[in-house]
Amino acid sequence: MRSRTALLAAAALTAAATGTATAVTAPGAAAAAGCTVAYTVQTQWDSGFTSGVTVTNTGDPVSGWNLTWTFAGNQRVTQGWNADLAQSGAGVTARNVAHNGTLATGASASFGFNASYSGSNAIPATFKLNGVTCNAGPGDPTDPTDPPGPGTRVDNPYTGAKVYVNPEWSARAAAEPGGTRISDRPTGVWLDRTAAIEGVGSAMGLRDHLDAALTQKGAGELVVQLVIYNLPGRDCSALASNGELGATEIDRYKTQYIDPIAAILADQKYAGLRIVTTVEIDSLPNLVTNVTPRPTATPNCDTMKANGNYQKGVGYALNKLGDAPNVYNYVDAGHHGWLGWDDNFGPSAEIFKTAATTEGATLGDVHGFIVNTANYSALKENHFTVDDSVNGVSVRQTKWVDWNRYVDELSYAQAMRAKLVTLGFDTNLGMLIDTSRNGWGGAARPAAPGPRTSADAYVDGGRYDRRIHLGNWCNQSGAGLGERPQAAPAAGIDAYVWMKPPGESDGSSKAIPNDEGKGFDRMCDPTYEGNPRNNNNKSGALADAPLSGQWFSGQFQELMRNAYPAL
C-alpha cells in the first residue's frame, strides 16, 4: 500500500471504530473465548499516522488481555493511550490498563496510538489476542485465502451503507483552519489519468483506496465512489481539464486504462464493497451542445463527434466495469444550465442511450446517472419556479433563465430520469446530484423572492445561485458547500454526493506548465470577458488558482464560509 497523507488528530478512539471484525478462540480449556478486532488508520501524514483499535469480547468474561501484531514496514509507535504499548523490532504488544482489563461478554476496549513511518503503511496482516491468531475466520476481507463473497445487488447502493472517506482529501481538509468540520465527509476518488491507477508519487492508487475502504467498512456496508475520467480527447470544449489521451487513442483508453481498472474491481478481495463508478464527466453532452452548427462549437468537439470515440469509450467502460456484480455504473448527464433547453435535453438523452448500447454495453449496465458533477447549479430554487410570471412576463424570458425548462438541479435530475426511462432505461433508474459546491449560502443568500417590478428583478433578487451566468464553471467566486452527502433524499434520487472534492481546483487562473496534459482555459481567468458558451459574460472565477485537481486553499475557505446549510 502506498503512503497515505493525513493530518495528526490525537483523539482517543471510540467503540464505533471501523475495521475488520473476525471471531477468534482464546487459549484455555476451561473457558470459551473469542473476540472481534477492529484496526483503522484514522489519520496519516507524510511521516506518521494515528491508528485506533477496538477489541470486543465475544466469549466468556476475561480479566486481562494483550493484543500483538507485526508491522510490515518500518512503523514505530511513539505514543499510545488506553493501553500499555511496547514494541520490539516490528512486533507490537498492547496490554490492557487498569480500567479496561476486565471484559464481560460483549464488552469492548478501545485504544489508540501515534506512530512514525516512511515508505508504505500497510495494515498489519495478523493479530493475536492472548496468543491466538485473529482475522482468520471465514469472510475476513483482509484474508487473501478467504475473500468475501459478492454482495447482494441492491436498488440503491447508498441505502444502509457508509461511504468511503478518502484519507488523502480528508488530511488536506483537516489541515485547513476549520476544516475538521467537514474532513470526515465522503468524496469521490478521481482516476483522471492512467498513472492514477497505481498512484502517482506518494499518492494512493486504486488498490490502496479499496484496501483502505475495507478497513473503514467493518462489518457493515460501504460505498466507494470512483470517477472514471480519461476519455480520448477529454473535455473537448474546455482546456483546463484536457487529458493525456489524444482524440484517436481509443485503444489505449481501453487496454491501458479501463481494462486495468476493471481487473482490480473484479478482484474477489473487494467483492464485499459497493463500488459506484461515475463514468466520464463532461463528455457526451459536448456532442450535442458544442458541435457544428451551434455557435458554441469547437473544432475538438467536432472531431470527437466525427470519430465516435466518446460513445465508444463510455460504452466500453460500462460494459467492462459492469461485469463485476458489486459495481454500480452512473453516467454523467451534465446539469440543468447545460442541457435544460429543449434542443439540448432530448438529444442528450438519445446520446446517452447510444453510448450505453455501444461496444457491448447494454442499458442494464447503467444503474443510474449523475448530474451537476463539479458544478455549481443550485439544488433547489425556493423563491421562483419556471412557471412563474411577473406582469405577464414569464421567468423563462429573463436573462438568467433564458428559456431554460428548469431552474435548479433537483427538478432537472427528476425530469431527465423520467425521459431516460421512456427511452428504455430501467424503471428503477437512480440519480445522483453532486452538492459539493452548490450551497450558495453566506450573507449574499436571498431570504425572500426578488421585487416584482420586473421578471428579471424578481429572478435576480431571489435566486440562490449567484453566478454571473449559468455557463460559468471554473472556481466560482461566492460559492459554498451544499447539502451534505445523504442517501435517498428525494424521489428518484439515490443520493446527494460530494463527487467533486471541495478544495480541488477546476483549473489554473493563468497558464502553468505541467506534465499532466492540462491546458489553460480563459474561463478560469478572473479578468476574462467570456465567450458564446457563457453569453460573453465575465468568468466569475477566483484568482490565484492552481492546476485542475490541485489543492486550492482559498477556494476551500470560501466554500466553508458560504456553506448552506451552514457549518
ABEGO torsion letter per residue (X at the ends): XBBBBBBBBBBBBBAABBEBBBBBBBBEAABBBBBBBBBBBABBBAABBBBBBBBBBABBBBABBBBBBBBABABBBABBBGBBBBBBEABBBBBBBAAAABBBBGBBBBBBBBBBBBEBBBBBABBBBGGBBBGABBGBAABAABBBBBBBBBABAABGBBBBBBAAAAAAAAABBGAAAAAABBBBBBBABAAAAAEBEABBBAAAAAAAAAAAAEABBBBBBBBBBABBGBGAABAAABBABBAABAAAAAAAAAAAAAAAAABAAAAABBBBBBBGBGAAAAAAAABOABAABBAAAAAAAAAGAAAAAAAAAAAAAAABAABBBBBBAEBAAAAABAAAAAAAAAAAAAAAABGGBBAAABABBBBGBGBABBABBAABBAABBBGGBBAAABAAAGGBABABAAAAAAAAAAAAAAAGBBAABBBBBBAAAAAGBEAABBABBBBAABAAAAAAAABABABABAABABGBBGBBBBBBBBBGABBGBABBBBABBBGBBAEBABBBBBAAGBBBBAAABAABAEBAAAGGBBAGBBBGBBBBGBBBAAAAAAAAAABOBBX
